[in-house]
Amino acid sequence: MNSSRLFLLLFCILAACSSEDPISTDIGLNYFPLRTGSEWIYQVEETIINQSVEETTTYELQITLVDSIKNDNGTYAYIFNRATRTEDENPWQSISTWSASVNKNQLIQNESNIHFVKMIFPLFSGSRWNGNQYNNLADNGNLFNGQGSELYELTAFDKPLLLPTGLEFQQTSTIVQNNFVDPIVGTDQRKEIYARDVGLIFKENIQLEYCTTPACLGQQKVDKGVIYVQTLASYASQ
């Protein structure tokens, strides 16, 4: 092979190598975007049940990422202000302040001084982790102790979803925090759904304790419980 042909071959090899796609470093961080000034507004329906008597309230929940604070370990804690109102024309009433931070491969959210591991990176379908690693909740928050439901599980990854509010997302991930159902004692089902570049778009908690006296055993008559549904209505990212 003469020198001109050898040079041409080497040039083609180098060109092919340089045109290869870079190695992907996407681990799912944009499922929980942390940008100061971002705002989310949710529609909330909450039903409280006591001795089979239901009381349902509806309201709007506004979450605003208002600030960030540098931690001692060099990471940042992002501060969320939470406010509610019952009517569009009513002023927002602040109810609490939460925070979130990324520590190594964990997304940790502080909810009224209780820390939850909301995500563990990289995200992928079937991944499981202890969401209550940093708190002292009995049996990791399970309503029915001893059922062994201490693990969160990512059950769907990068799936399209249309919300009842009309918002549609092409890449969403569902995290099941508990999925305990027993026709005798009760139900404890909790899940959160996130969308890329948006964050939390849907949350549902169903925690019901059934009557277990001989007169109503197995009838799924609710002694007490709560059904909480939080659905994203609008958002603004910075």
Secondary structure as the mmCIF struct_conf table of DSSP 4:
data_model
#
loop_
_struct_conf.conf_type_id
_struct_conf.id
_struct_conf.beg_label_comp_id
_struct_conf.beg_label_asym_id
_struct_conf.beg_label_seq_id
_struct_conf.end_label_comp_id
_struct_conf.end_label_asym_id
_struct_conf.end_label_seq_id
HELX_RH_AL_P HELX_RH_AL_P1 SER A 3 SER A 18
TURN_TY1_P TURN_TY1_P1 SER A 19 SER A 19
BEND BEND1 GLU A 20 GLU A 20
HELX_LH_PP_P HELX_LH_PP_P1 ASP A 21 SER A 24
BEND BEND2 GLY A 28 GLY A 28
HELX_RH_3T_P HELX_RH_3T_P1 LEU A 29 TYR A 31
BEND BEND3 PHE A 32 PHE A 32
TURN_TY1_P TURN_TY1_P2 THR A 36 GLY A 37
STRN STRN1 GLU A 39 ASN A 50
TURN_TY1_P TURN_TY1_P3 GLN A 51 SER A 52
STRN STRN2 VAL A 53 LYS A 70
TURN_TY1_P TURN_TY1_P4 ASP A 72 ASN A 73
BEND BEND4 GLY A 74 GLY A 74
STRN STRN3 TYR A 76 ARG A 85
BEND BEND5 THR A 86 GLU A 87
TURN_TY1_P TURN_TY1_P5 ASP A 88 GLU A 89
BEND BEND6 ASN A 90 ASN A 90
HELX_LH_PP_P HELX_LH_PP_P2 PRO A 91 TRP A 92
STRN STRN4 GLN A 93 ASN A 103
TURN_TY1_P TURN_TY1_P6 LYS A 104 ASN A 105
STRN STRN5 GLN A 106 GLU A 111
TURN_TY1_P TURN_TY1_P7 SER A 112 ASN A 113
STRN STRN6 ILE A 114 ILE A 120
BEND BEND7 PHE A 121 PRO A 122
HELX_LH_PP_P HELX_LH_PP_P3 LEU A 123 LEU A 123
TURN_TY1_P TURN_TY1_P8 SER A 125 GLY A 126
STRN STRN7 ARG A 128 ASN A 130
TURN_TY1_P TURN_TY1_P9 GLY A 131 TYR A 134
BEND BEND8 ASN A 135 ASN A 135
HELX_RH_3T_P HELX_RH_3T_P2 ALA A 138 GLY A 141
BEND BEND9 LEU A 143 PHE A 144
TURN_TY1_P TURN_TY1_P10 ASN A 145 GLY A 146
BEND BEND10 GLN A 147 GLN A 147
STRN STRN8 LEU A 151 LEU A 162
TURN_TY1_P TURN_TY1_P11 PRO A 164 THR A 165
BEND BEND11 GLY A 166 GLY A 166
STRN STRN9 GLU A 168 ASP A 182
TURN_TY1_P TURN_TY1_P12 PRO A 183 VAL A 185
STRN STRN10 GLY A 186 ALA A 195
TURN_TY1_P TURN_TY1_P13 ARG A 196 VAL A 198
STRN STRN11 GLY A 199 TYR A 210
BEND BEND12 THR A 213 THR A 213
TURN_TY1_P TURN_TY1_P14 PRO A 214 GLY A 218
BEND BEND13 GLN A 219 GLN A 219
STRN STRN12 VAL A 222 ALA A 236
#
